[in-house]
Each structure stands twice: as C-alpha cells, then as structure tokens.
Amino acid sequence: MKGLDTKQINSLLIGIGLACEIIALSDKNRAFVIVQAIEGEKYLNRQDIDTAKFYLRKYEVPVEFIENDWDVTDDEIIGSVHIKGIVGIKQLEFHLQMYVDDLSRLVGEWNCENPL
C-alpha cells in the first residue's frame, strides 16, 4: 500500500490535521479517522519525519448528529479508538492502514464532514 504523500506529510508536520470518512459498522452511523501532530508540537524540518509525534482517532457518530449539525460530545461517539504518542511517519502509516484502505483519501480536516 502506498504511504502518505509529501503534501500530506508536510501538512501534518506543520500542525494541519488530516481526516477522511471510512465505512461505518452500521447504516445508522458515519465513521471517521482523524490524525494530527500532538498539540503544541510543530515540526519544520524534514528530519523531523522520524521523531514527530502524532495521535490518531477513529470513531463513529449517529447520522442524525451530522444531518442536523448538532454538537457531538464524547457521550455520542461510538466505537472510539484513540492512539496517542505515535512516533514517526512510518509508525503513523502503519496505524492508519488498519482503518484507511487508501491513504490518499486523507485530506485537510476542514474538507471532511468529521464533527470533531
């Protein structure tokens, strides 16, 4: 499987979160994956690719929360997986491949309907 491209990696290193919608376990839910550098960490050098720290979150939300533009809290989230402290792009790609079949689908989180 192809890894993250240069634009995606650069976005992550400067603090931009990436997200995409994935297949939910139920027709009543929508599922998302989001990934971002750990808050407060910004990486400006390409050498940081192996030491940068990231978190990944996979979760589902009932469809009506998105359709009605309701706020989503942790109480409404279903099947949340939150992995913190992932070190380096290679490890990040390893974790992402458990949930995302095509990493090129990850885009700036504002381009995805993820509610978090």
Backbone hydrogen bonds, N-H to C=O, Kabsch-Sander energy under -0.5 kcal/mol:
donor,donor_aa,acceptor,acceptor_aa,energy
9,I,5,D,-2.6
10,N,6,T,-2.8
11,S,7,K,-2.4
12,L,8,Q,-2.5
13,L,9,I,-2.6
14,I,10,N,-1.5
15,G,12,L,-1.5
16,I,11,S,-2.8
18,L,35,V,-2.6
19,A,107,V,-2.8
20,C,33,V,-1.8
22,I,31,A,-2.1
29,N,26,S,-1.5
30,R,61,V,-2.5
31,A,22,I,-0.9
32,F,59,Y,-2.7
33,V,20,C,-2.3
34,I,57,R,-2.7
35,V,18,L,-2.6
36,Q,55,Y,-1.9
38,I,53,K,-2.5
41,E,38,I,-2.3
42,K,40,G,-0.6
43,Y,13,L,-3.4
48,D,45,N,-1.8
49,I,46,R,-1.6
50,D,47,Q,-1.0
51,T,48,D,-1.1
52,A,48,D,-2.4
54,F,86,I,-2.6
55,Y,36,Q,-2.5
56,L,83,I,-2.5
57,R,34,I,-2.8
58,K,81,V,-2.6
59,Y,32,F,-2.2
60,E,78,I,-2.2
61,V,30,R,-2.6
63,V,28,K,-2.8
65,F,62,P,-1.6
66,I,62,P,-0.8
66,I,63,V,-0.8
67,E,63,V,-2.6
68,N,64,E,-1.9
69,D,66,I,-0.9
70,W,65,F,-2.2
73,T,71,D,-0.5
76,E,73,T,-1.5
77,I,73,T,-0.7
78,I,60,E,-3.0
81,V,58,K,-2.9
83,I,56,L,-3.0
84,K,82,H,-0.6
86,I,54,F,-2.4
88,G,52,A,-3.3
88,G,86,I,-0.6
89,I,49,I,-2.4
92,L,88,G,-1.9
93,E,89,I,-3.0
94,F,90,K,-2.0
95,H,91,Q,-2.3
96,L,92,L,-2.8
97,Q,93,E,-2.2
98,M,95,H,-1.2
99,Y,96,L,-2.1
100,V,96,L,-2.8
101,D,99,Y,-0.5
105,R,102,D,-2.2
106,L,103,L,-1.6
107,V,19,A,-2.4
109,E,17,G,-2.2
111,N,108,G,-2.8
112,C,109,E,-1.3
